Structures are given as structure tokens and as C-alpha cells.
Amino acid sequence: MGTANQHPQSGLSTSVQGETIVAISTAIVPQQGSVGIVRLSGATALAIARSLFYAPGRQSWESHRILYGTVRDPQTGQTVDEALLLLMLAPRSYTREDVVEFHCHGGLMAVQEVLQLCLSQGARLAEPGEFTLRAFLNGRLDLTQAEGVADLVGAQSTLAAKTALAGIQGKLMQPIRQLRSVCLDVLAEVEARIDFEDDLPPLDEAAIRQQLSDILDQVGRMLATADQGELLRTGLKVAIVGRPNVGKSSLLNAWSRSDRAIVTDLPGTTRDVVESHLVVSGIPVQVLDTAGIREASDRVEQMGIARSRQAAQAADLVLLTIDAAAGWTAADQALYDLVSDRTLIVVVNKLDLVEADTLPTLPDTALPVVYTAAAQSQGIESLEQTILKTMQADQLTASNLEFTVNQRQAAALTQAQVALQQVQHTIDNQLPLDFWTIDLRTAIHALGSITGDEMTESMLDEIFSRFCIGK
């Protein structure tokens, strides 16, 4: 990413000092979206804006003011768009650099033309996440807050957005830095005894043991949120699997409250995997309605069945759907044998077509079972609750999470945990103080890598490359 701009704590050098970057910061979809934003950040952002934007009257070019006017090509004088201009001058901006935003008409052409004009005036197209990277390098955000920004942009549910916002607000940064500070204090005590053993009283080993135990307890509680955070970020993939005409498409439609799949009395109607995205108690759920699995001579149906098998194997959870009136058939048993290695719920559908005392007997009484009448939208709430309980997501929806840690943060916490446990082991074995410092430094480095107090350029590249361009 270049050289010269130093992170105030890590000393990393990445983006070029004074270089101005530009990107479209809103989704651009034809005939959708009334506003498109082109964002500039850097030393020449204001000068570029002045060269392109004509503000009639006596409007003041002051920070945190919105100007009305037109964007014009400085070479031809031709008006490109009627727009608003938002000025946010350093250091009171997202990047702590001069930031300018052109609020143009949405669609494809206007924002693209404004972007090209900015590039022609000397700006460089921003890399993915480069605005947020500059905010981190300039000390406005720590690394947990930056990752919270990415999580908020990608949040698929209210609960996911809530935990992402907690990260932006520093609710993970603060305890991590506090733990690191305690580790640094312990390291300072130990190193002082190594350097000035004759001038200082002996170490209070009991107090240090307690400090390490307290840190490990907090690290353990943070690590316990990792699976919950991953579930919020990625959601569940659920495949509805069953014989033809058992009501899989009706189940999808009732669950999604829309006609996503074709429903008829003809077996084999669904020829491909139909996808729907839902949110269940704050958990994003991707539902796949698969083609009925059976022996088929039709080439197109065979392809759909093959994709159904693939979807079932890739899913986090399989809903094996059977017909209550037909009972458990040999074909159902064959399907069960196919997906029995997956996390499984049996859905007994078409409950409205049978009497209560004629429900089918299932071969495995340990399987979770849900009874539905999808055509009448009955049993959907029970299905959702069973899914949450089976996937242990009910604990997440019932908890009051302040924050969650992602995979990178969990890996660093685990490294710190192992190092601190090794310190305890070293103390128990009465090893020299030099051995204490090795693992204490490892723990301090691991904790610092979470917040960005200790970070390499390659790690920054990996993290920010996952961001969208313009953020």
C-alpha cells in the first residue's frame, strides 16, 4: 500500500502522505437508489472539490457545511450533475484528513462521471477499505472498531448490527487494552526483579497468580462469544430435503411468507435449488428448497437432484420433510441414510390431511420432530424454535451480548490464553524469571494484535482487503 504515513502507535507505514483517494461509497444499481455518493479523502480533496463544484450565491466553504450547486467538467464547462457537496475538514472527519463527499443523483452515469472527473484532477481510486484503513492509521479507530465497521456494513440482522456497533463504540477495545495493561505491569515487575534483584523486595507470587487467573477468566469469557459472533456474521444455511410432492416448496413459501417456489400437485415441479433469506430471532438464515430426490429419467430433473444432494451436504442443518399421510416410506429411509451424518430435523408436513392418532412412526425416536401444515402456514413458529434449539442458537437470542469476537480476534485470544497458562505453569515449576518474560511478551503481543497496537503490514492488508471499496 505504499509508504510514509505512520500509525501513531505501531509505526507502520502504508498509504502515501498527502495522496488523495476517491471512490463511490454507495451501491450503484440502475433505476434504484435516488442518491449516489462519491467520497474524497486527502490533502487535495478540498482543492479538487473547488475545481469541480460550482456553488451559486454566497455559500460558505466551511467545514461541516452542505453546499448546493452543480458538478462541472473544468475542461469543457459542461454540467455533469446537480448535486450537494459535504465538507468535513481535518481532523473532524472519518479519516482525520480532509474529506469531501459529492451527493449526486443515483443510478449509473452521474456518479461514474463525477468519479472520473475526480480522477482527472489527480485523485487515486481507493483500494478496498482504504478510508477505514486511514482512519486506523491516523488514530481515529483501533483495529476492533475498524472491523466493527465492516461487520456493520455486512450485518444481515438487527442483532448482528447491534454487536457490530458495540465494536465500533469500543466495547471490545477497552477490556482488551485493560488486560494488556495488566500484563505489561506484571512484565515490568518481573523484569525489574531480573535487573535489580538486590534492590527490590521479592515478587508477590500469590498476587501475580491471582492477576493471571483473573485475566484468563476474562479471556475465556471473550472466547465464549466467538461461535455466537460467527453465527451472527455468517448465519445458518438450511436445506429442505425430501421426496417429490411432500410439500417442501409450500414449507419454504409459508416460512418466507412469499411465493418463492412453484407449488403444484405434480411431483418433480422444483427442478433446481430455490433460495430464500430470512432472519429468525436475530439469526440470518439462508433456506434452500431442493428438488425432490428420486430416481429420474429426465436430464434436467437429474441435474436438479444432483444439486439437491450437494446443497444437503453443504448445509448446516437439513430439514428432512415427509408426508404425514404417506408415512415413513422406503424412499424416506433412503433419504435419511443419505443425510444422517448431517444435523437433522424431521418435518412431518401435511398434518391437516391426517387424524391425530394416525401420525407416522419414525425409525429414530431421538431425532427432533416438527409437525407442520405448510399449506395453512401452521407449525412455522414451532419449526423456528426447534431450529434455534437444535443449533444452540437459542442461547444467543436469549443472551444480552455486549460484543462478539471474530475468528482473527479469537485466534489471538487463544494465543494469549496459552501463553498465560504457560506462565502459570512456569511459576508452579519454580523456573527462573527469564522464562516468565518469554510467555508474558507473547501474551502482550497477541492482545496488542487484536487492537492494532502491535500489527504487521501484511496483517493489515489481509484485514482491510475484505472491506468494500468506498468504506
Secondary structure, 3 states (H helix, E strand, C coil): CCCCCECCCCCCECCCCCCCEEEECCCCECCECCEEEEEEECCCHHHHHHHHEECCCCCCCCCCCEEEEEEECCCCCCEEEEEEEEEECCCCCCCCCCEEEEEEECCCHHHHHHHHHHHHCCCEECCCCHHHHHHHHCCCCCHHHHHHHHHHHHCCCHHHHHHHHHHHCCCCHHHHHHHHHHHHHHHHHHHHHHHCCCCCCCCCHHHHHHHHHHHHHHHHHHHCCHHHHHHHHHCEEEEEEECCCCCHHHHHHHHHCCCCCCCCCCCCCCCCCEEEEEEECCEEEEEEECCCCCCCCCHHHHHHHHHHHHHHHHCCEEEEEEECCCCCCHHHHHHHHHHCCCCEEEEEECHHHCCHHHCCCCCCCCCCEEECEHHHCECHHHHHHHHHHHCCCHHHHHCCCCCCCCHHHHHHHHHHHHHHHHHHHHHHCCCCHHHHHHHHHHHHHHHHHHHCCCCCHHHHHHHHCCCCCCC
